[in-house]
Amino acid sequence: MLSACTTASSGEAAGSPPAPHLLTDSPGFNHVHGVAGEAGSDAVLVAAHNGLFRLSADGDVQVGPTIDLMGFAMAAPGWFLASGHPGPDVDLPSSVGLIESTDQGRTWQPLSRQGQSDFHALTASPAGVLGYDGTLRRSADGLSWEQLQIPAEPASLSAGPDGSQVLATTEQGLLHSTDAGSTWTPVPGAPLLQLVDWSVDGLTAVGVDPDGLVWTSQDGVNEWQRAALLDAPPTALDVATTADGGSRILVVTSRAIAESRNGGQSFSDIRRD
């Protein structure tokens, strides 16, 4: 994946990064709905139409059963929340509701709203869970829910580290909440983003627009700066912490899985079609 301000990520002169692994060399995941950097390592977790996959230098493997993970969020290291539809060998309703894994995705247990909810937008924080299944819903414990209002359907939701601040991308523009999703206000002048995610410091936010242009905000909301231009539309985004404590941005597009370790100014492919 290339940007307007990068060099090519493969096939160049000596000194350029090594060519990425091809997605065809990986297990057959498709229709990626979520991505997350694994805590304590540089592995990447991919939530796809046919399950959860772990990509690392040691090889790519499917983790756990086949579930269409339409919504995916990392609540804490090793603790995942998800929603979607079951595979043929998974004994859950056609809409799995909110499910959780406390063993890094190897097994999943139903929490609530089985047969009722398919959360396509999902985010988690110490304050609880916020999801959209046609209605915006909030839960402090993943079991009981309250219904909230939002001015437009969110394509993605991202809660800050303490859960009070939330960003939502919509066709009408970026929305911001300072009360964990109870009320929302438009962000004047913000780019029209497809995906958004907060950094772990709760100050920096990263977004990607439908054309693959990456944007960053150092105040988390109001002032946005252009960063790299990816070569395909985005499908998933995560701002993660590296194994050595640094920051990295992971973006899945229709062509590649790409990573930036310089605040989104340039990206290199880690997997590519």
N, C-alpha and C positions, 0 to 999 in steps of 0.2 A: 504494500500500500504506500502510495506516494503522496506528498503534499506539495503545496506551492513553494514551500521554503525548506525542502529536504532534498537529499540526494536519494538515488534509488536504493531500495533495500536489498536488492540481489542483482547478480549478473554484472557487476561493475569491476573496477580495478582492484588490485590488492589493497587491503585496508578497509574495504566496505564490509558490512555485517554479512555473516554467512546466509546462504539462501534459506528461506523458511521451510519447515516441513510442509508437504502438500496435504491438504485436507483429505485427498484420496488415499493417503497412507494411514489415516486415522480411522478409528471405528466410525461406522456410518451414521453420524448424527446429522440432523437436518432441521431446518426451520428453528433457528436459535432464538429463544425468547429472553434469555438472561445470561449474564456472565459475572463472575466474581473472582478476584484474586484470593487464593487460599492463604489463610493466616499462617505465618511462620515458614512459608516457602515461596518459591516463585512459580508454583503450579497454577494453572488456570482452570476454573470450574465453569463448564458450559451447560446451561439448562436448555434442553432442546425438545423438539416434538416427540422424540423417542427416548427421553430419559436424561440423566445427569452424567456428564463425562468429565474426567480429570485429564488434563493435558500437561505433560511435564517432559523434561529432558530424558527421563527414564522410559518414556512411552506414553501412549494415550490409551485409556481404558474407560469402559462404561462402569459407572458406580451405581449399584442398586438396581431396582426393577425398572421396567419400561413404563414410564408415566409421561404423558404429554404435559410438560411443565410450562404452562402458559404464563404463570406468575411465579417469580422466584425472588427470595430475599434472604440475605445472611443476617440472622438476628444476633449472632455472636460467633466466635470461632468454633467451628464444628457443629453449630446449631443453625439449621436451615428451615425456612418456611416456604411453602409453595402452594400452588393451586393448578387446576387443569383437569385432565381427563385420564382415566386409567388405561393401561395397556391390557392386552387380552388375558394375562395371567395375574392381574391385580384385582383383588376383591374389594372394590370400592364403587360407589355410584358413578354414573356417567359424568357428573360434575363432582369432583372430589372434595369441594369445599376448601377449608384450610387444613393442610397437613404439615407435619413437622418431622424433621430428622435430627436426632441428637448424636448421631454417629457418623457425621460427615457424608450423609447421603446413602449409606449402605441399606438402611431400612427406613420406612416412613410409617407414621402413625396418624390416624385422623384426629383432628382437634375439634372442629365444629363446622356447621353449615354443609355437611355432606348431603349431596343431592339437591342443594340449593344455590351454591355459589361457584362461579368460575371467575376468580379474580385475575383479570388480565393486567392490571396495574396493582403492584403490591410493594409496600415498604415497611421496614421494621426498625425499631429503636428501643432503648430501655423503657420508653414511655408506653410502648405497645405496638400494635399493628394497624396499618391503614391500608384499605384495599378498595378497589372499584370493580363491581360486578354488574354494572348498569346502575348501581346506587353506590355512593360513597359510604363506607362503613368503617367504624373504628372500634378496636377492642384493646383493653388493657392487658388481658390475659390469654387472648386467642380463643376464648370460650364463649363469652357473652359479648354482644355487639350493640352499638348504637348507630342510628342512621344520621348522616350529616348531609349538608347541601354543598354543592360546588357549582359555579356558574356554567361550566362546560365540561364535557367528557374528557378525562385525562388520558393521554397516551402513555404517560409515565408519571410516577410519584417518587419523590425522594425526601426522606426525613433527615434532618441534621442529627448530630450525635446525641443531643438530649431529647429529641423528638418534638420540641416545641415549634421549630421552624420546618416548614415543608414547602417544597416546590412541586408544581404540577405543570406539565406541558400539555397544551390544548391547541386545537385549530384556531382558537381566538387569541392565542398568545400565552405567555408565561404567567402563571398565577403563584402568589406567595401567601402563606399562612404563618402567623406567629403564635397561633394557639392550637397547634397539633391538628389542624384541619377543620376546626369549628367554623372559622370565617376565612374568606379569601379576598385578596385584592390583586388587580392586574399590576404587572411590572412595566411602567411606561418606558418605551425605548428598548426593551429587551428584544433580542432576535427571536424569530419564530423557530422554536426548538422542537425536535422530535423526541429527544431523550435528555435527561438531566440527572446529575448525581452530585451529592455533597462530598467533600473531602472529610477525612477523619478529624481535622481541626475545627470543622464547623464554620470556617470562614470562607474558604474557596469552594466555588461550584464550577462544574464543567458541564457543558451541553453540546449536543451535536444537532445540526439542523437537517432537514430532509435531504439536502444535497450532499451531506457528508462534511460540511464545514464545521470544525470544532471551535467552540467559544469558551472562554474562561472568565470568571468573575472573582476578583480578589475580595470583594465585600459580600460575596454570596448571593447578591440579588441585583443591585441597581446598575453597576457599571460593567459592561461586557466587552471583551477584547477578542478580536479574531485570532485564531491560532492556525493549525494545519488544516489543509483541505484533503480529505480522503477521497479515494477514487470510486466510491460506491455508496449508496444509501445505508444508514446505520440500522441495526436491528437490536443491539444491546450495548450497554455502557456500564462501566464500573470504575470508580476511583478507589484504588486499593493501596495497601502498604506492602512494600517489598520485604524480602527476608531480612535485609539489613536495616530496616526502619525507614527507608526512603518512600517516595510516593510514585505511583505509576497509574496511568490511565489506560484502561482496556476498552477497546471498541470492536464489536463484531459488526461486519458489513455483509452484504450479499456475496462478497468475493474473498474476504479474509478475516482473520483475527489479528488485530494490530495492537501495539503497545507503545506508549510514550513514557519516557522517564525524565523529560525536561519540560513538564507542565503543558504538554500538548503542542509544543512548537514543531516537533517532528515525530514521526511514527515509523516503526519497523514492523514488518510482518512476522508473526510467530507461527501462523498457519495460513495457507493460501490455496485457493482452487487452482 
